Amino acid sequence: MQTVAGKVVLVTGAAMGMGRLYVERAISEGASSVILWDINEIQLAATVSELAPRGVPLHPYVVDVSQREQIQDAAARVTAEAGVPEVLINNAGVVRSAWFWEQDSERDIDFTMAINALAPMHITREFLPGMIASGRECRILNIASAAGTLSNPKMAVYAGSKWALIGWSDSVRLELVKAGHERVKVTTFAPSYIRTGMFEGARGPVLTPLMAPEFAVKKAWKAMLRGTPMLLLPWSVNLSKVVRGLLPTRAWDVVGGEWFGVYKSMDEFTGRPGA
């Protein structure tokens, strides 16, 4: 796939941050329509108002993707009103930071797992059969995290949710190949910290500066169009993954955790106000 021109694109968490940037990319390439899902009704309306003059039809849906019933209802409405999306970007995500034993079971643990791990599964399950049946080139971009490749204190649940997402996402990619549905390609994007406000206060480890969201979206978008199976950014994420695999756990605790500062990266985390 060279472009999303003429295609229906759906983005979750589309009202702000990287989600909005993905929407803007779809508009700039001439998508036939863009479906925006977000829980924030006010911000969603503001985003649509600002982007509507660019000429591509925008279809906003207020959806809490932690609720399976809302996913199913919104998916049915999208299919009826705009057709099956040919590009699905599972971007919605949340992060909570605290010692695991201090996190609230429902507000922190269940919510994080529902948004980061279960929602992409349920959303993709709603649309994937239609993508396969269409016979057209389709793309699924799942936004994971480098936290899904390395353990990190004060983000145990977040890391667990992203580990789950990476394992599921790449397994679906392989299933599509094995079943002969190679026109539908899945890309898993696992970036380190990005300057969006979601990780306000977090510090990138040594050799891993916080990335500009525009840079991250540009790289992820290109990888999605190409059907690249996995994208890890920046380059040091790949390096850390290799070194972690070579070293005994205790040795990595010293090298990665202490020398490179991986285990200290969330020490001053504050996050987005009100999140």
MOGIMO-V438370 format. One record per residue. N is the residue number from 1. OMEGA is omega in whole degrees, 0 to 359 (* if undefined). Layout:
N:OMEGA
N:OMEGA
//
This chain:
1:182
2:185
3:175
4:179
5:178
6:183
7:175
8:184
9:177
10:180
11:174
12:186
13:193
14:189
15:184
16:175
17:182
18:178
19:178
20:179
21:176
22:177
23:180
24:176
25:181
26:179
27:183
28:180
29:175
30:174
31:180
32:173
33:179
34:179
35:181
36:175
37:175
38:179
39:184
40:186
41:182
42:180
43:179
44:179
45:180
46:180
47:179
48:179
49:181
50:186
51:183
52:181
53:181
54:168
55:178
56:180
57:179
58:182
59:182
60:175
61:174
62:185
63:170
64:186
65:172
66:181
67:185
68:181
69:178
70:176
71:182
72:180
73:181
74:180
75:179
76:179
77:179
78:181
79:181
80:187
81:185
82:184
83:180
84:178
85:175
86:175
87:179
88:179
89:178
90:187
91:185
92:180
93:177
94:175
95:173
96:181
97:175
98:170
99:186
100:184
101:177
102:182
103:180
104:186
105:183
106:186
107:184
108:187
109:182
110:182
111:180
112:180
113:180
114:183
115:190
116:186
117:186
118:183
119:178
120:179
121:182
122:180
123:180
124:179
125:179
126:189
127:187
128:178
129:177
130:176
131:180
132:183
133:183
134:182
135:182
136:173
137:180
138:181
139:172
140:178
141:179
142:183
143:178
144:182
145:172
146:177
147:177
148:178
149:182
150:175
151:181
152:179
153:177
154:172
155:186
156:182
157:178
158:179
159:179
160:180
161:181
162:172
163:179
164:181
165:181
166:181
167:179
168:186
169:183
170:176
171:177
172:176
173:181
174:178
175:179
176:178
177:184
178:181
179:178
180:180
181:188
182:175
183:174
184:184
185:182
186:176
187:176
188:182
189:182
190:180
191:168
192:186
193:180
194:183
195:179
196:187
197:179
198:180
199:179
200:179
201:178
202:179
203:178
204:175
205:176
206:181
207:182
208:180
209:175
210:184
211:172
212:181
213:180
214:178
215:182
216:181
217:179
218:181
219:180
220:180
221:179
222:179
223:179
224:181
225:179
226:185
227:178
228:183
229:186
230:176
231:175
232:181
233:352
234:185
235:183
236:177
237:175
238:180
239:180
240:180
241:180
242:182
243:179
244:180
245:182
246:186
247:169
248:185
249:181
250:179
251:177
252:178
253:180
254:185
255:182
256:185
257:184
258:184
259:182
260:173
261:180
262:185
263:179
264:190
265:182
266:184
267:183
268:180
269:173
270:180
271:179
272:180
273:178
274:181
275:*
//
